[in-house]
Amino acid sequence: MRKKRSQNYVFSDTLEMEEFCKAHFEEYHSTSSFGCNVTQLSTGLLETNTTCSPIQDVHLEIFKSNQTLLYEEEANTKSVSFCWLDKLSTNDKVPLTIISGHQMTSNSIAGFNRINKTGGNIWDIIGANEKLCCMSLKWNTLQKRINKLNAFNAYARLEECIGIDSDDNASIQLKNLFNNHFASKSSTNTNSFYDLAIIFLDNGNSESTLDSHRCESTDLVEDMVKLIHEDRDGMPPITLDEITEYLNSSTDSLNRTCRKIFNMDVIELVRRVRLEQTRKAFLTPHSSSGLKEFTKKRTALYYGFKNWKEFETSYAIYFGETPSQTIDRSNKNFYSFNAWKGE
């Protein structure tokens, strides 16, 4: 398969990003469905930039956002992801990016723990202005090459690890292959990505390698954000008491985890997610701008915001625009997105 021309996309809201991710996943795995949620964690107008350059059985992407984002996707066993941060020196401050619970450093590769994930979701925090490189490999193809190479340690690490910190030769070569692919007009050999990924995973004896495994806080965040997003067929949003009951965890425990991971308590995290949910309701292309304007207060109330003035103020602080401004541009974005899809 010839290399597709690299394409660059710019998004100004999270709903566009979600639709983009779904479309790309369906193109990559035509028989699978896919769902994701993106929540803006920092404040201000959002602008994201992603460049995609897929080849046969390999999807390659460079992503950057001016805001810190919480990205959640349904766990799947169709693909295995390898993610790392580009151009970070050891003198930089600790990156904000966390992939599948693995705190990223300048030599981290993470995100590939999918094989034993048959339910739930995968969560990432993508730091503002940190360039994230993502390589997605098809699991059935990767599995065949692992078996062919007898790389059984690679298989074990895929099952057990959420991330690996390594500066060995294989990880450096893999990142260089990725960068050269974007820089060159010619197609890179697909097998090279698979083989280097397998060598990187299989090399577990290097002194420069440190594995990271799933822990209680990783699982707790995964379950918590899934509950917060739950839409219960017209019922009010889930309460904090209900969240603690379902998770069999105390409010103090949830707050400690949230402060460690998100630098905010659980109430504030719930507030950010609910604000994001209302913004997506304002942006949906499936109703007219006039109807959304007419029902905007009821929409905010549905997501738990009883005082419209307080909600409007918070909304403007977080997103850099008023609810009415979001609604005004909603249909314009829809038409531009359809043009992007070729409709």
ZADO-1210 file (C-alpha; in nm, 4 decimals, padded with zeros to 6 digits):
<atoms>
<atom x="00.0000" y="00.0000" z="00.0000" code="MET" pos="1"/>
<atom x="00.1324" y="00.3401" z="-00.0940" code="ARG" pos="2"/>
<atom x="00.1783" y="00.5991" z="00.1762" code="LYS" pos="3"/>
<atom x="-00.1157" y="00.8368" z="00.2019" code="LYS" pos="4"/>
<atom x="-00.0337" y="01.2035" z="00.1898" code="ARG" pos="5"/>
<atom x="00.0052" y="01.3425" z="00.5410" code="SER" pos="6"/>
<atom x="-00.3011" y="01.5435" z="00.6351" code="GLN" pos="7"/>
<atom x="-00.3242" y="01.8168" z="00.8948" code="ASN" pos="8"/>
<atom x="-00.6425" y="01.8957" z="01.0891" code="TYR" pos="9"/>
<atom x="-00.7165" y="02.1819" z="01.3284" code="VAL" pos="10"/>
<atom x="-01.0039" y="02.1610" z="01.5780" code="PHE" pos="11"/>
<atom x="-01.1519" y="02.4307" z="01.7984" code="SER" pos="12"/>
<atom x="-01.3751" y="02.2082" z="02.0112" code="ASP" pos="13"/>
<atom x="-01.3753" y="01.8593" z="02.1598" code="THR" pos="14"/>
<atom x="-01.6855" y="01.7401" z="01.9712" code="LEU" pos="15"/>
<atom x="-01.4990" y="01.7823" z="01.6417" code="GLU" pos="16"/>
<atom x="-01.2094" y="01.5837" z="01.7865" code="MET" pos="17"/>
<atom x="-01.4353" y="01.2988" z="01.8968" code="GLU" pos="18"/>
<atom x="-01.6029" y="01.2736" z="01.5559" code="GLU" pos="19"/>
<atom x="-01.2610" y="01.2785" z="01.3906" code="PHE" pos="20"/>
<atom x="-01.1324" y="00.9956" z="01.6134" code="CYS" pos="21"/>
<atom x="-01.4417" y="00.7842" z="01.5476" code="LYS" pos="22"/>
<atom x="-01.4130" y="00.8331" z="01.1722" code="ALA" pos="23"/>
<atom x="-01.0460" y="00.7363" z="01.1690" code="HIS" pos="24"/>
<atom x="-01.1027" y="00.4296" z="01.3850" code="PHE" pos="25"/>
<atom x="-01.3875" y="00.3104" z="01.1618" code="GLU" pos="26"/>
<atom x="-01.1644" y="00.3556" z="00.8574" code="GLU" pos="27"/>
<atom x="-00.8822" y="00.1639" z="01.0261" code="TYR" pos="28"/>
<atom x="-01.1079" y="-00.1098" z="01.1715" code="HIS" pos="29"/>
<atom x="-01.4077" y="-00.1178" z="00.9383" code="SER" pos="30"/>
<atom x="-01.5973" y="-00.3857" z="01.1345" code="THR" pos="31"/>
<atom x="-01.5613" y="-00.2241" z="01.4788" code="SER" pos="32"/>
<atom x="-01.7458" y="00.0508" z="01.6591" code="SER" pos="33"/>
<atom x="-01.5632" y="00.3042" z="01.8712" code="PHE" pos="34"/>
<atom x="-01.6479" y="00.5652" z="02.1309" code="GLY" pos="35"/>
<atom x="-01.4453" y="00.8330" z="02.3066" code="CYS" pos="36"/>
<atom x="-01.4813" y="01.1352" z="02.5332" code="ASN" pos="37"/>
<atom x="-01.2575" y="01.4420" z="02.5375" code="VAL" pos="38"/>
<atom x="-01.2698" y="01.6925" z="02.8246" code="THR" pos="39"/>
<atom x="-01.0805" y="02.0206" z="02.8404" code="GLN" pos="40"/>
<atom x="-00.9098" y="02.0487" z="03.1815" code="LEU" pos="41"/>
<atom x="-00.7367" y="02.3874" z="03.1502" code="SER" pos="42"/>
<atom x="-00.9051" y="02.7193" z="03.0719" code="THR" pos="43"/>
<atom x="-00.9298" y="02.9233" z="02.7527" code="GLY" pos="44"/>
<atom x="-01.0149" y="02.8871" z="02.3847" code="LEU" pos="45"/>
<atom x="-00.9188" y="02.5460" z="02.2504" code="LEU" pos="46"/>
<atom x="-00.7051" y="02.4843" z="01.9442" code="GLU" pos="47"/>
<atom x="-00.5700" y="02.1404" z="01.8615" code="THR" pos="48"/>
<atom x="-00.3550" y="02.0327" z="01.5705" code="ASN" pos="49"/>
<atom x="-00.3157" y="01.6749" z="01.4498" code="THR" pos="50"/>
<atom x="-00.1212" y="01.5378" z="01.1541" code="THR" pos="51"/>
<atom x="-00.1991" y="01.1858" z="01.0295" code="CYS" pos="52"/>
<atom x="00.0083" y="00.9756" z="00.7917" code="SER" pos="53"/>
<atom x="-00.1238" y="00.6164" z="00.7746" code="PRO" pos="54"/>
<atom x="00.0172" y="00.3267" z="00.5764" code="ILE" pos="55"/>
<atom x="-00.1002" y="-00.0334" z="00.5532" code="GLN" pos="56"/>
<atom x="-00.1753" y="-00.1761" z="00.9018" code="ASP" pos="57"/>
<atom x="-00.0076" y="00.1231" z="01.0697" code="VAL" pos="58"/>
<atom x="-00.1739" y="00.4491" z="01.1763" code="HIS" pos="59"/>
<atom x="00.0678" y="00.7308" z="01.2621" code="LEU" pos="60"/>
<atom x="-00.0304" y="01.0617" z="01.4200" code="GLU" pos="61"/>
<atom x="00.1293" y="01.3700" z="01.5770" code="ILE" pos="62"/>
<atom x="-00.1010" y="01.5577" z="01.8149" code="PHE" pos="63"/>
<atom x="-00.0665" y="01.8900" z="01.9960" code="LYS" pos="64"/>
<atom x="-00.3130" y="02.1049" z="02.1910" code="SER" pos="65"/>
<atom x="-00.2902" y="02.4465" z="02.3541" code="ASN" pos="66"/>
<atom x="-00.5043" y="02.3125" z="02.6421" code="GLN" pos="67"/>
<atom x="-00.4637" y="02.0139" z="02.8723" code="THR" pos="68"/>
<atom x="-00.7131" y="01.7428" z="02.7757" code="LEU" pos="69"/>
<atom x="-00.8565" y="01.4299" z="02.9362" code="LEU" pos="70"/>
<atom x="-00.8988" y="01.1726" z="02.6612" code="TYR" pos="71"/>
<atom x="-01.0968" y="00.8550" z="02.7238" code="GLU" pos="72"/>
<atom x="-01.1702" y="00.5781" z="02.4781" code="GLU" pos="73"/>
<atom x="-01.3368" y="00.2418" z="02.4967" code="GLU" pos="74"/>
<atom x="-01.0898" y="-00.0391" z="02.5468" code="ALA" pos="75"/>
<atom x="-01.0503" y="-00.2531" z="02.2378" code="ASN" pos="76"/>
<atom x="-00.8489" y="-00.5560" z="02.1370" code="THR" pos="77"/>
<atom x="-00.8171" y="-00.4570" z="01.7707" code="LYS" pos="78"/>
<atom x="-00.5125" y="-00.2324" z="01.7992" code="SER" pos="79"/>
<atom x="-00.2070" y="-00.1707" z="02.0146" code="VAL" pos="80"/>
<atom x="-00.0864" y="00.1868" z="02.0626" code="SER" pos="81"/>
<atom x="00.2662" y="00.3132" z="02.1249" code="PHE" pos="82"/>
<atom x="00.2819" y="00.6784" z="02.2368" code="CYS" pos="83"/>
<atom x="00.5692" y="00.9074" z="02.3308" code="TRP" pos="84"/>
<atom x="00.6456" y="01.2769" z="02.3700" code="LEU" pos="85"/>
<atom x="00.8630" y="01.4483" z="02.1112" code="ASP" pos="86"/>
<atom x="01.1496" y="01.6878" z="02.1832" code="LYS" pos="87"/>
<atom x="01.1590" y="01.6773" z="02.5619" code="LEU" pos="88"/>
<atom x="01.4955" y="01.7298" z="02.7268" code="SER" pos="89"/>
<atom x="01.5841" y="01.5887" z="03.0672" code="THR" pos="90"/>
<atom x="01.6071" y="01.9464" z="03.1971" code="ASN" pos="91"/>
<atom x="01.2425" y="02.0204" z="03.1245" code="ASP" pos="92"/>
<atom x="00.9854" y="02.0209" z="03.4028" code="LYS" pos="93"/>
<atom x="00.7877" y="01.6995" z="03.4526" code="VAL" pos="94"/>
<atom x="00.5462" y="01.6628" z="03.1583" code="PRO" pos="95"/>
<atom x="00.1742" y="01.6835" z="03.2242" code="LEU" pos="96"/>
<atom x="00.1009" y="01.3971" z="02.9859" code="THR" pos="97"/>
<atom x="-00.0078" y="01.0636" z="03.1357" code="ILE" pos="98"/>
<atom x="-00.0836" y="00.7750" z="02.8995" code="ILE" pos="99"/>
<atom x="-00.3012" y="00.4913" z="03.0353" code="SER" pos="100"/>
<atom x="-00.1830" y="00.5805" z="03.3854" code="GLY" pos="101"/>
<atom x="00.1877" y="00.5973" z="03.2936" code="HIS" pos="102"/>
<atom x="00.3517" y="00.9303" z="03.3822" code="GLN" pos="103"/>
<atom x="00.5456" y="01.0231" z="03.0703" code="MET" pos="104"/>
<atom x="00.9097" y="01.1300" z="03.0670" code="THR" pos="105"/>
<atom x="01.1471" y="01.2103" z="02.7823" code="SER" pos="106"/>
<atom x="01.2120" y="00.8399" z="02.7163" code="ASN" pos="107"/>
<atom x="00.8683" y="00.6886" z="02.7888" code="SER" pos="108"/>
<atom x="00.6677" y="00.4764" z="02.5462" code="ILE" pos="109"/>
<atom x="00.3209" y="00.3860" z="02.6743" code="ALA" pos="110"/>
<atom x="-00.0389" y="00.3083" z="02.5874" code="GLY" pos="111"/>
<atom x="-00.0073" y="-00.0471" z="02.4576" code="PHE" pos="112"/>
<atom x="-00.1778" y="-00.2399" z="02.7401" code="ASN" pos="113"/>
<atom x="-00.4976" y="-00.3469" z="02.5606" code="ARG" pos="114"/>
<atom x="-00.4868" y="-00.7254" z="02.5256" code="ILE" pos="115"/>
<atom x="-00.6359" y="-00.8020" z="02.8672" code="ASN" pos="116"/>
<atom x="-00.8777" y="-00.5076" z="02.8537" code="LYS" pos="117"/>
<atom x="-01.2138" y="-00.6466" z="02.7432" code="THR" pos="118"/>
<atom x="-01.4271" y="-00.3746" z="02.9019" code="GLY" pos="119"/>
<atom x="-01.4062" y="-00.0327" z="03.0611" code="GLY" pos="120"/>
<atom x="-01.2070" y="00.2463" z="02.9099" code="ASN" pos="121"/>
<atom x="-00.8549" y="00.3782" z="02.8658" code="ILE" pos="122"/>
<atom x="-00.7771" y="00.7268" z="02.9950" code="TRP" pos="123"/>
<atom x="-00.4998" y="00.9681" z="02.8992" code="ASP" pos="124"/>
<atom x="-00.4119" y="01.3205" z="03.0073" code="ILE" pos="125"/>
<atom x="-00.2503" y="01.5134" z="02.7217" code="ILE" pos="126"/>
<atom x="-00.0538" y="01.8109" z="02.8486" code="GLY" pos="127"/>
<atom x="-00.0904" y="02.1547" z="02.6950" code="ALA" pos="128"/>
<atom x="00.1677" y="02.2268" z="02.4221" code="ASN" pos="129"/>
<atom x="00.3307" y="01.8832" z="02.4563" code="GLU" pos="130"/>
<atom x="00.3760" y="01.7110" z="02.1198" code="LYS" pos="131"/>
<atom x="00.2388" y="01.3568" z="02.1396" code="LEU" pos="132"/>
<atom x="00.3458" y="01.0966" z="01.8832" code="CYS" pos="133"/>
<atom x="00.1124" y="00.7979" z="01.8427" code="CYS" pos="134"/>
<atom x="00.1641" y="00.4768" z="01.6480" code="MET" pos="135"/>
<atom x="-00.1243" y="00.2288" z="01.6274" code="SER" pos="136"/>
<atom x="-00.0536" y="-00.1281" z="01.5144" code="LEU" pos="137"/>
<atom x="-00.3156" y="-00.3905" z="01.4316" code="LYS" pos="138"/>
<atom x="-00.3154" y="-00.6546" z="01.7025" code="TRP" pos="139"/>
<atom x="-00.3729" y="-00.9550" z="01.4740" code="ASN" pos="140"/>
<atom x="-00.0758" y="-00.8517" z="01.2563" code="THR" pos="141"/>
<atom x="00.1426" y="-00.7776" z="01.5589" code="LEU" pos="142"/>
<atom x="00.0548" y="-01.1120" z="01.7170" code="GLN" pos="143"/>
<atom x="00.1545" y="-01.3040" z="01.4027" code="LYS" pos="144"/>
<atom x="00.4928" y="-01.1305" z="01.3908" code="ARG" pos="145"/>
<atom x="00.5523" y="-01.1882" z="01.7634" code="ILE" pos="146"/>
<atom x="00.4918" y="-01.5592" z="01.7116" code="ASN" pos="147"/>
<atom x="00.7115" y="-01.5648" z="01.4013" code="LYS" pos="148"/>
<atom x="00.9979" y="-01.4030" z="01.5925" code="LEU" pos="149"/>
<atom x="00.9381" y="-01.6123" z="01.9078" code="ASN" pos="150"/>
<atom x="00.9319" y="-01.2856" z="02.1042" code="ALA" pos="151"/>
<atom x="00.7393" y="-01.4228" z="02.4001" code="PHE" pos="152"/>
<atom x="00.8704" y="-01.1586" z="02.6402" code="ASN" pos="153"/>
<atom x="00.7124" y="-00.8966" z="02.4134" code="ALA" pos="154"/>
<atom x="00.3751" y="-01.0684" z="02.4482" code="TYR" pos="155"/>
<atom x="00.4081" y="-01.0841" z="02.8285" code="ALA" pos="156"/>
<atom x="00.4928" y="-00.7147" z="02.8533" code="ARG" pos="157"/>
<atom x="00.1954" y="-00.6228" z="02.6328" code="LEU" pos="158"/>
<atom x="-00.0285" y="-00.8036" z="02.8816" code="GLU" pos="159"/>
<atom x="00.1312" y="-00.6674" z="03.1967" code="GLU" pos="160"/>
<atom x="00.2746" y="-00.3196" z="03.1319" code="CYS" pos="161"/>
<atom x="00.1043" y="00.0128" z="03.0772" code="ILE" pos="162"/>
<atom x="00.4314" y="00.1862" z="02.9877" code="GLY" pos="163"/>
<atom x="00.8049" y="00.1449" z="02.9586" code="ILE" pos="164"/>
<atom x="01.0801" y="00.3995" z="03.0228" code="ASP" pos="165"/>
<atom x="01.3737" y="00.3117" z="02.8025" code="SER" pos="166"/>
<atom x="01.6530" y="00.4792" z="02.6076" code="ASP" pos="167"/>
<atom x="01.7807" y="00.1608" z="02.4454" code="ASP" pos="168"/>
<atom x="01.8661" y="00.1400" z="02.0772" code="ASN" pos="169"/>
<atom x="01.5328" y="-00.0128" z="01.9699" code="ALA" pos="170"/>
<atom x="01.3249" y="00.2693" z="02.1211" code="SER" pos="171"/>
<atom x="01.5498" y="00.5331" z="01.9616" code="ILE" pos="172"/>
<atom x="01.5293" y="00.3600" z="01.6222" code="GLN" pos="173"/>
<atom x="01.1502" y="00.3341" z="01.6481" code="LEU" pos="174"/>
<atom x="01.1144" y="00.7076" z="01.7168" code="LYS" pos="175"/>
<atom x="01.3575" y="00.7915" z="01.4353" code="ASN" pos="176"/>
<atom x="01.1635" y="00.5688" z="01.1932" code="LEU" pos="177"/>
<atom x="00.8445" y="00.7530" z="01.2908" code="PHE" pos="178"/>
<atom x="01.0027" y="01.0973" z="01.2377" code="ASN" pos="179"/>
<atom x="01.1601" y="00.9968" z="00.9066" code="ASN" pos="180"/>
<atom x="00.8256" y="00.8683" z="00.7816" code="HIS" pos="181"/>
<atom x="00.6659" y="01.2107" z="00.8308" code="PHE" pos="182"/>
<atom x="00.9664" y="01.3882" z="00.6797" code="ALA" pos="183"/>
<atom x="00.9852" y="01.1685" z="00.3678" code="SER" pos="184"/>
<atom x="00.7463" y="01.1566" z="00.0738" code="LYS" pos="185"/>
<atom x="00.8157" y="00.7866" z="00.0188" code="SER" pos="186"/>
<atom x="00.6400" y="00.5096" z="00.2125" code="SER" pos="187"/>
<atom x="00.8134" y="00.3378" z="00.5031" code="THR" pos="188"/>
<atom x="00.8117" y="-00.0422" z="00.5133" code="ASN" pos="189"/>
<atom x="00.5220" y="-00.1472" z="00.7372" code="THR" pos="190"/>
<atom x="00.7143" y="-00.4424" z="00.8815" code="ASN" pos="191"/>
<atom x="00.9831" y="-00.2077" z="01.0132" code="SER" pos="192"/>
<atom x="00.7379" y="-00.0494" z="01.2589" code="PHE" pos="193"/>
<atom x="00.6166" y="-00.3889" z="01.3791" code="TYR" pos="194"/>
<atom x="00.9647" y="-00.5398" z="01.4130" code="ASP" pos="195"/>
<atom x="01.1116" y="-00.2445" z="01.6015" code="LEU" pos="196"/>
<atom x="00.8088" y="-00.2335" z="01.8329" code="ALA" pos="197"/>
<atom x="00.8533" y="-00.6053" z="01.9069" code="ILE" pos="198"/>
<atom x="01.2283" y="-00.5704" z="01.9661" code="ILE" pos="199"/>
<atom x="01.1602" y="-00.2777" z="02.2013" code="PHE" pos="200"/>
<atom x="00.9056" y="-00.4819" z="02.3976" code="LEU" pos="201"/>
<atom x="01.1134" y="-00.7996" z="02.3994" code="ASP" pos="202"/>
<atom x="01.4239" y="-00.6284" z="02.5345" code="ASN" pos="203"/>
<atom x="01.3456" y="-00.6462" z="02.9045" code="GLY" pos="204"/>
<atom x="01.6969" y="-00.6995" z="03.0389" code="ASN" pos="205"/>
<atom x="01.8422" y="-00.3584" z="02.9649" code="SER" pos="206"/>
<atom x="01.9537" y="-00.1516" z="03.2627" code="GLU" pos="207"/>
<atom x="01.7987" y="00.1515" z="03.0956" code="SER" pos="208"/>
<atom x="01.4496" y="-00.0054" z="03.1004" code="THR" pos="209"/>
<atom x="01.1817" y="00.0458" z="03.3659" code="LEU" pos="210"/>
<atom x="00.8334" y="-00.1062" z="03.3384" code="ASP" pos="211"/>
<atom x="00.5199" y="00.0508" z="03.4796" code="SER" pos="212"/>
<atom x="00.2217" y="-00.1670" z="03.5747" code="HIS" pos="213"/>
<atom x="-00.1432" y="-00.0995" z="03.6444" code="ARG" pos="214"/>
<atom x="-00.2115" y="00.0158" z="03.9993" code="CYS" pos="215"/>
<atom x="-00.5125" y="00.0875" z="04.2173" code="GLU" pos="216"/>
<atom x="-00.5222" y="00.4595" z="04.1346" code="SER" pos="217"/>
<atom x="-00.5124" y="00.3873" z="03.7591" code="THR" pos="218"/>
<atom x="-00.8144" y="00.1588" z="03.7874" code="ASP" pos="219"/>
<atom x="-00.9923" y="00.4005" z="04.0212" code="LEU" pos="220"/>
<atom x="-00.9607" y="00.6916" z="03.7766" code="VAL" pos="221"/>
<atom x="-01.0759" y="00.4684" z="03.4922" code="GLU" pos="222"/>
<atom x="-01.3934" y="00.3677" z="03.6758" code="ASP" pos="223"/>
<atom x="-01.4568" y="00.7156" z="03.8134" code="MET" pos="224"/>
<atom x="-01.4448" y="00.9072" z="03.4846" code="VAL" pos="225"/>
<atom x="-01.6617" y="00.6419" z="03.3221" code="LYS" pos="226"/>
<atom x="-01.9240" y="00.6914" z="03.5951" code="LEU" pos="227"/>
<atom x="-01.9118" y="01.0708" z="03.5671" code="ILE" pos="228"/>
<atom x="-01.9871" y="01.0460" z="03.1935" code="HIS" pos="229"/>
<atom x="-02.2728" y="00.8049" z="03.2403" code="GLU" pos="230"/>
<atom x="-02.5979" y="00.9225" z="03.0792" code="ASP" pos="231"/>
<atom x="-02.8835" y="00.7508" z="03.2587" code="ARG" pos="232"/>
<atom x="-03.1706" y="00.7940" z="03.0099" code="ASP" pos="233"/>
<atom x="-03.3128" y="01.1239" z="03.1291" code="GLY" pos="234"/>
<atom x="-03.2232" y="01.0818" z="03.4971" code="MET" pos="235"/>
<atom x="-03.0228" y="01.3527" z="03.6792" code="PRO" pos="236"/>
<atom x="-02.6419" y="01.3273" z="03.6592" code="PRO" pos="237"/>
<atom x="-02.4855" y="01.0813" z="03.8995" code="ILE" pos="238"/>
<atom x="-02.4098" y="01.2303" z="04.2426" code="THR" pos="239"/>
<atom x="-02.0842" y="01.2169" z="04.4374" code="LEU" pos="240"/>
<atom x="-02.2486" y="00.9907" z="04.6961" code="ASP" pos="241"/>
<atom x="-02.3502" y="00.7500" z="04.4207" code="GLU" pos="242"/>
<atom x="-01.9977" y="00.7556" z="04.2746" code="ILE" pos="243"/>
<atom x="-01.8397" y="00.6709" z="04.6103" code="THR" pos="244"/>
<atom x="-02.0970" y="00.3954" z="04.6660" code="GLU" pos="245"/>
<atom x="-02.0412" y="00.2346" z="04.3247" code="TYR" pos="246"/>
<atom x="-01.6632" y="00.2525" z="04.3627" code="LEU" pos="247"/>
<atom x="-01.6720" y="00.1396" z="04.7268" code="ASN" pos="248"/>
<atom x="-01.4393" y="00.4279" z="04.8046" code="SER" pos="249"/>
<atom x="-01.4503" y="00.7264" z="05.0389" code="SER" pos="250"/>
<atom x="-01.4664" y="01.0878" z="04.9245" code="THR" pos="251"/>
<atom x="-01.1258" y="01.1485" z="05.0843" code="ASP" pos="252"/>
<atom x="-00.9725" y="00.8642" z="04.8837" code="SER" pos="253"/>
<atom x="-01.1228" y="00.9951" z="04.5590" code="LEU" pos="254"/>
<atom x="-01.0027" y="01.3460" z="04.6376" code="ASN" pos="255"/>
<atom x="-00.6467" y="01.2266" z="04.7034" code="ARG" pos="256"/>
<atom x="-00.6401" y="01.0428" z="04.3717" code="THR" pos="257"/>
<atom x="-00.7868" y="01.3374" z="04.1809" code="CYS" pos="258"/>
<atom x="-00.5442" y="01.5867" z="04.3311" code="ARG" pos="259"/>
<atom x="-00.2520" y="01.3594" z="04.2461" code="LYS" pos="260"/>
<atom x="-00.3622" y="01.2942" z="03.8862" code="ILE" pos="261"/>
<atom x="-00.5637" y="01.6034" z="03.7890" code="PHE" pos="262"/>
<atom x="-00.4467" y="01.8649" z="04.0427" code="ASN" pos="263"/>
<atom x="-00.8103" y="01.9196" z="04.1495" code="MET" pos="264"/>
<atom x="-01.0584" y="01.7498" z="04.3823" code="ASP" pos="265"/>
<atom x="-01.3313" y="01.5168" z="04.2586" code="VAL" pos="266"/>
<atom x="-01.6049" y="01.7840" z="04.2725" code="ILE" pos="267"/>
<atom x="-01.4015" y="02.0079" z="04.0431" code="GLU" pos="268"/>
<atom x="-01.3325" y="01.7193" z="03.8051" code="LEU" pos="269"/>
<atom x="-01.7052" y="01.6413" z="03.7909" code="VAL" pos="270"/>
<atom x="-01.7709" y="02.0111" z="03.7245" code="ARG" pos="271"/>
<atom x="-01.5219" y="02.0175" z="03.4347" code="ARG" pos="272"/>
<atom x="-01.6751" y="01.7077" z="03.2772" code="VAL" pos="273"/>
<atom x="-02.0293" y="01.8448" z="03.3154" code="ARG" pos="274"/>
<atom x="-01.9299" y="02.1767" z="03.1619" code="LEU" pos="275"/>
<atom x="-01.7818" y="01.9832" z="02.8701" code="GLU" pos="276"/>
<atom x="-02.1026" y="01.7836" z="02.8332" code="GLN" pos="277"/>
<atom x="-02.3113" y="02.1013" z="02.8100" code="THR" pos="278"/>
<atom x="-02.0725" y="02.2471" z="02.5519" code="ARG" pos="279"/>
<atom x="-02.1099" y="01.9373" z="02.3354" code="LYS" pos="280"/>
<atom x="-02.4897" y="01.9658" z="02.3671" code="ALA" pos="281"/>
<atom x="-02.4626" y="02.3269" z="02.2455" code="PHE" pos="282"/>
<atom x="-02.2387" y="02.2159" z="01.9582" code="LEU" pos="283"/>
<atom x="-02.4419" y="01.9194" z="01.8372" code="THR" pos="284"/>
<atom x="-02.5418" y="01.9550" z="01.4703" code="PRO" pos="285"/>
<atom x="-02.8624" y="01.7569" z="01.5210" code="HIS" pos="286"/>
<atom x="-03.0755" y="02.0549" z="01.6266" code="SER" pos="287"/>
<atom x="-03.0982" y="02.4130" z="01.5067" code="SER" pos="288"/>
<atom x="-02.9126" y="02.7026" z="01.6638" code="SER" pos="289"/>
<atom x="-03.2445" y="02.8637" z="01.7502" code="GLY" pos="290"/>
<atom x="-03.3683" y="02.5590" z="01.9385" code="LEU" pos="291"/>
<atom x="-03.0401" y="02.5230" z="02.1262" code="LYS" pos="292"/>
<atom x="-03.0527" y="02.8912" z="02.2237" code="GLU" pos="293"/>
<atom x="-03.4128" y="02.8529" z="02.3408" code="PHE" pos="294"/>
<atom x="-03.3333" y="02.5445" z="02.5531" code="THR" pos="295"/>
<atom x="-02.9834" y="02.6371" z="02.6755" code="LYS" pos="296"/>
<atom x="-03.0885" y="02.6962" z="03.0378" code="LYS" pos="297"/>
<atom x="-03.2721" y="02.3633" z="03.0474" code="ARG" pos="298"/>
<atom x="-02.9638" y="02.1922" z="02.9009" code="THR" pos="299"/>
<atom x="-02.7442" y="02.3396" z="03.1748" code="ALA" pos="300"/>
<atom x="-02.9974" y="02.2309" z="03.4382" code="LEU" pos="301"/>
<atom x="-02.9989" y="01.8761" z="03.2981" code="TYR" pos="302"/>
<atom x="-02.6238" y="01.8534" z="03.3605" code="TYR" pos="303"/>
<atom x="-02.6605" y="01.9759" z="03.7170" code="GLY" pos="304"/>
<atom x="-02.6151" y="02.3546" z="03.6887" code="PHE" pos="305"/>
<atom x="-02.9116" y="02.5068" z="03.8722" code="LYS" pos="306"/>
<atom x="-02.7977" y="02.8715" z="03.8711" code="ASN" pos="307"/>
<atom x="-02.7755" y="02.9984" z="03.5133" code="TRP" pos="308"/>
<atom x="-02.5714" y="03.3120" z="03.5937" code="LYS" pos="309"/>
<atom x="-02.3095" y="03.1140" z="03.7840" code="GLU" pos="310"/>
<atom x="-02.2998" y="02.8556" z="03.5062" code="PHE" pos="311"/>
<atom x="-02.2617" y="03.1229" z="03.2361" code="GLU" pos="312"/>
<atom x="-01.9719" y="03.2819" z="03.4250" code="THR" pos="313"/>
<atom x="-01.7924" y="02.9487" z="03.4777" code="SER" pos="314"/>
<atom x="-01.8506" y="02.8506" z="03.1162" code="TYR" pos="315"/>
<atom x="-01.6955" y="03.1725" z="02.9857" code="ALA" pos="316"/>
<atom x="-01.3931" y="03.1327" z="03.2158" code="ILE" pos="317"/>
<atom x="-01.3278" y="02.7712" z="03.1154" code="TYR" pos="318"/>
<atom x="-01.3908" y="02.7948" z="02.7414" code="PHE" pos="319"/>
<atom x="-01.3184" y="03.1577" z="02.6564" code="GLY" pos="320"/>
<atom x="-01.6642" y="03.2149" z="02.5056" code="GLU" pos="321"/>
<atom x="-02.0265" y="03.2353" z="02.6202" code="THR" pos="322"/>
<atom x="-02.2834" y="02.9596" z="02.5638" code="PRO" pos="323"/>
<atom x="-02.4506" y="03.1751" z="02.2968" code="SER" pos="324"/>
<atom x="-02.1213" y="03.2186" z="02.1113" code="GLN" pos="325"/>
<atom x="-02.0722" y="02.8399" z="02.1142" code="THR" pos="326"/>
<atom x="-02.4225" y="02.7899" z="01.9764" code="ILE" pos="327"/>
<atom x="-02.3700" y="03.0563" z="01.7061" code="ASP" pos="328"/>
<atom x="-02.0685" y="02.8751" z="01.5626" code="ARG" pos="329"/>
<atom x="-02.2040" y="02.5216" z="01.6086" code="SER" pos="330"/>
<atom x="-02.3646" y="02.4802" z="01.2659" code="ASN" pos="331"/>
<atom x="-02.0694" y="02.6465" z="01.0911" code="LYS" pos="332"/>
<atom x="-01.8358" y="02.3860" z="01.2415" code="ASN" pos="333"/>
<atom x="-02.0729" y="02.1092" z="01.1369" code="PHE" pos="334"/>
<atom x="-02.0628" y="02.2149" z="00.7734" code="TYR" pos="335"/>
<atom x="-01.6829" y="02.2443" z="00.7737" code="SER" pos="336"/>
<atom x="-01.6567" y="01.8985" z="00.9311" code="PHE" pos="337"/>
<atom x="-01.8789" y="01.7478" z="00.6645" code="ASN" pos="338"/>
<atom x="-01.6625" y="01.9115" z="00.3973" code="ALA" pos="339"/>
<atom x="-01.3595" y="01.7528" z="00.5675" code="TRP" pos="340"/>
<atom x="-01.5296" y="01.4104" z="00.5436" code="LYS" pos="341"/>
<atom x="-01.5993" y="01.4682" z="00.1762" code="GLY" pos="342"/>
<atom x="-01.9786" y="01.4835" z="00.2106" code="GLU" pos="343"/>
</atoms>
